Amino acid sequence: MATFTMRVFRGDATGGGFKDYSVEPEEGMVVLDVIHKIQATQANDLACRWNCKAGKCGSCSAEVNGKPRLMCMTRMELFQPGETITVAPIRTFPLIRDLVTDVSYNYEKARQVPPLRLKPPEPDGTYRMMQEDIDRIQEFHKCIECFLCQDVCHVIRDHEDKKRAFAGPRFFIKLAGLDMHPLDTRDRSAFIKEQAGVGLCSSTRCSTEVCPEHIHITDNGIIPLKERLADNYDPIVWLLRKFRGK
Amino acid sequence: MANESYETHEHDVLVIGAGGAGLRAAIEAAAQGVSVGLVCKSLLGKAHTVMAEGGIAAAMGNVWPEDNWQVHFRDTMRGGKMLNNWRMAQLHAQEAPDRVLELERWGALFDRTKDGRILQRDFGGHRYARLAHVGDRTGLEMIRTLQYHGIHQGIDVYMECKVERLLKDGDRVVGAFGYWRNTGKFVLFKAKAIVLATGGVGKAWKVTSNSWEYTGDGQSLALWAGADLIDMEFVQFHPTGMVWPPSVRGILVTEGVRGDGGTLKNTKDERFMFNYIPEFFKGETADNEAEADRWYADKKNNRRTPDLLPRDEVARAINAEIKGGRGTAHGGVFLDICTRRPADYIRKRLPSMYHQFKELAGVDITKEPMEVGPTCHYIMGGVRVDADTTAATVKGLYAAGEVAGGMHGSNRLGGNSLSDLLVFGRRAGLYAALYAKDFGGALTVDSAQVASIARMMLEPFTRSGGENPYAIQADLQQTMQDLVGLIRTENELREAIKRIETYKQRARRTHVDGGRTYNPGWHIALDLASLLTVAECCALAALERKESRGGHTRDDHPYTDDTWGKINVVIRERQGALALSREALPEMPAELKALFQERK
């Protein structure tokens, strides 16, 4: 196998540029392995986030050859031998250093999401839920908060003015999951419309395409959320739905 | 630079670590009406708990009504080879079901039984199907639920912040000093009570399922503050980590694969676990394949498959197969579920395993067996705590989750970790808050203590031409892998201790390039202090315990010894040196002892 050339962004908010590193390949390597090897041997201070190295924690998001990806799940075998591979930080969020960005926007949005409001339990104090009623929501709960969907969302990326009243795809599926939760009784219509700004989403499926968990963000989350929002203007439909737990 | 100003935050309770235990502790402390700070090294929701796969052990009896806390307690104690703190094991078994139901009320969606209750799955060492789960991503569901519940409880969260040292005023803990990873700036926390929930030490080994965060921070913070550690020799090597390709070696393969019907095989296609049933578990383990296979559906008339013996037994068996020449070319054995369960079932029950093998190893687990081998996973030992209150042996200090010792004895059963986090996380938050409410006198931090820590932290920037911190870490990992692994001997342990001493020397000469803004070289250099400390504790305790039990196997003392079965090895720091002592294990009351007589 030929030596890899990795072109890695180095810099901070004041500026920076790409720097080339040569790395000896090993079988089965992923992009994150190469970054770790560069850290250990060539650039101790190369900043990057990671934790699980198995696609479960969503820490190592970056743009690899321009495509938003998890570095730990991107195998080097994807690339042609001798190809120069570019690794850049996700560009929607402010740069801290090298591959690390300030994703606090997402944590602020998370805090705004109105939480579950439980209906009363069964006489024995517990709850019953049927598997078929939660399958869809379990899909949303697969989200690892890598924020790649937020990274590619053009509203967040290109519209600084609209960002404040917009939650982004990650929180649309969070909201959809809460709204469809069989035990929930809260009406989030106004929040979804006004603070989360679901109407700004043009449903082009860019978030679905980059989701490493293959969650159908647009089709199963955002579109039903918009439809429910329309239905929820009819209070009878809303009440019926909450009553039936669906 | 050491005289620079630093920001100061004050809380009644400061929780260090935001995995399951830390989040649960913070939520409980906040519920007591005190001010709570929660510090974590990574972003919120990325802690190790997120990687837990199989489930939360709790005797809810949803699948097997025969299950109850006594059976769970008994399984836990036997899995730990009776070295557990009995009171912790009792509280854990009694309270786990309530903690699971509480998660459900906070929004968690576990897989369901046909009648709409929480489904429970089989796991190693558990008599009944007992693990509440969500496919094979239970940890993600748990941490996300706690995270989204926690952010509405008025807790101040300090993300990407690392605590370097605890601060004391006389004999009590009064704060913590550390830095923001983003900026490298110092931060001081004044706190009446501190809860350690920092997890484990697995980054000291080369083949490990643990992330960069697992550097023994909490164990070391406690030790340096004068608290006792116990049972540090007991390290769990999970039997099934990935072995191929090299870059994924050590990544966890859930025990749920075996819980859902998978079986271990050697290269001769033998289900070799039948050859490794220890005397201790003979009465409850099937000795033939037909009975083992019937057990999944009929637990009343059949004994459990040996594929689901406790993890220490399975890891040793795999190791013996590989050493006996019946392992794969990549140094593993086969884990086969593809010939035993339909593809749809596998994808539904084990979606993340399917995805992980497909993406990282190019293996379709519905068509081919997995290759697996032992990987460093968990430390049973840790901070010595009071069972009911989780109080450490230093005033104002509490510990919960993996960082605490005693609950799991010499070996932890799968599924008992997530329940441990919830049960003792809650207790830690509660008792830390109560202590803080009773706190008398002024909360005074000694600025000289702070200045000396700050000075020490900046030293790697000022040395020229020193050691690469990554190289020291790699050398330590190799040494622990080779000499303080699954099977140990006196000579190898002595050699390890000698080498750790040289790494400590080298760690005092580290040099890092670059500035203080998000500089992983600096972070690793600082983490070396705790990583080397816990590695040394583990090697010293392993040398001390001259028997084999659970997660501690001595080739030169291969048998379990009843005398050692009543002793904890305790480590404390006195005048800058580590001191070991053998102390009596708390004795179980007669009514609990009786639970072990009924059924062998």
Boltz contact constraints between the chains, C-beta under 6 A:
constraints:
  - contact:
      token1: [A, 26]
      token2: [B, 246]
      max_distance: 6.0
  - contact:
      token1: [A, 27]
      token2: [B, 245]
      max_distance: 6.0
  - contact:
      token1: [A, 27]
      token2: [B, 246]
      max_distance: 6.0
  - contact:
      token1: [A, 28]
      token2: [B, 245]
      max_distance: 6.0
  - contact:
      token1: [A, 28]
      token2: [B, 247]
      max_distance: 6.0
  - contact:
      token1: [A, 29]
      token2: [B, 247]
      max_distance: 6.0
  - contact:
      token1: [A, 33]
      token2: [B, 247]
      max_distance: 6.0
  - contact:
      token1: [A, 40]
      token2: [B, 470]
      max_distance: 6.0
  - contact:
      token1: [A, 44]
      token2: [B, 512]
      max_distance: 6.0
  - contact:
      token1: [A, 44]
      token2: [B, 513]
      max_distance: 6.0
  - contact:
      token1: [A, 44]
      token2: [B, 521]
      max_distance: 6.0
  - contact:
      token1: [A, 45]
      token2: [B, 513]
      max_distance: 6.0
  - contact:
      token1: [A, 45]
      token2: [B, 514]
      max_distance: 6.0
  - contact:
      token1: [A, 45]
      token2: [B, 519]
      max_distance: 6.0
  - contact:
      token1: [A, 45]
      token2: [B, 521]
      max_distance: 6.0
  - contact:
      token1: [A, 47]
      token2: [B, 518]
      max_distance: 6.0
  - contact:
      token1: [A, 51]
      token2: [B, 42]
      max_distance: 6.0
  - contact:
      token1: [A, 51]
      token2: [B, 46]
      max_distance: 6.0
  - contact:
      token1: [A, 51]
      token2: [B, 211]
      max_distance: 6.0
  - contact:
      token1: [A, 52]
      token2: [B, 51]
      max_distance: 6.0
  - contact:
      token1: [A, 52]
      token2: [B, 211]
      max_distance: 6.0
  - contact:
      token1: [A, 54]
      token2: [B, 251]
      max_distance: 6.0
  - contact:
      token1: [A, 54]
      token2: [B, 356]
      max_distance: 6.0
  - contact:
      token1: [A, 56]
      token2: [B, 50]
      max_distance: 6.0
  - contact:
      token1: [A, 56]
      token2: [B, 51]
      max_distance: 6.0
  - contact:
      token1: [A, 57]
      token2: [B, 46]
      max_distance: 6.0
  - contact:
      token1: [A, 57]
      token2: [B, 50]
      max_distance: 6.0
  - contact:
      token1: [A, 59]
      token2: [B, 46]
      max_distance: 6.0
  - contact:
      token1: [A, 73]
      token2: [B, 359]
      max_distance: 6.0
  - contact:
      token1: [A, 96]
      token2: [B, 182]
      max_distance: 6.0
  - contact:
      token1: [A, 96]
      token2: [B, 518]
      max_distance: 6.0
  - contact:
      token1: [A, 97]
      token2: [B, 517]
      max_distance: 6.0
  - contact:
      token1: [A, 97]
      token2: [B, 518]
      max_distance: 6.0
  - contact:
      token1: [A, 100]
      token2: [B, 518]
      max_distance: 6.0
  - contact:
      token1: [A, 111]
      token2: [B, 151]
      max_distance: 6.0
  - contact:
      token1: [A, 115]
      token2: [B, 152]
      max_distance: 6.0
  - contact:
      token1: [A, 116]
      token2: [B, 107]
      max_distance: 6.0
  - contact:
      token1: [A, 128]
      token2: [B, 116]
      max_distance: 6.0
  - contact:
      token1: [A, 129]
      token2: [B, 112]
      max_distance: 6.0
  - contact:
      token1: [A, 129]
      token2: [B, 116]
      max_distance: 6.0
  - contact:
      token1: [A, 130]
      token2: [B, 116]
      max_distance: 6.0
  - contact:
      token1: [A, 131]
      token2: [B, 112]
      max_distance: 6.0
  - contact:
      token1: [A, 134]
      token2: [B, 109]
      max_distance: 6.0
  - contact:
      token1: [A, 137]
      token2: [B, 109]
      max_distance: 6.0
  - contact:
      token1: [A, 138]
      token2: [B, 109]
      max_distance: 6.0
  - contact:
      token1: [A, 141]
      token2: [B, 141]
      max_distance: 6.0
  - contact:
      token1: [A, 145]
      token2: [B, 45]
      max_distance: 6.0
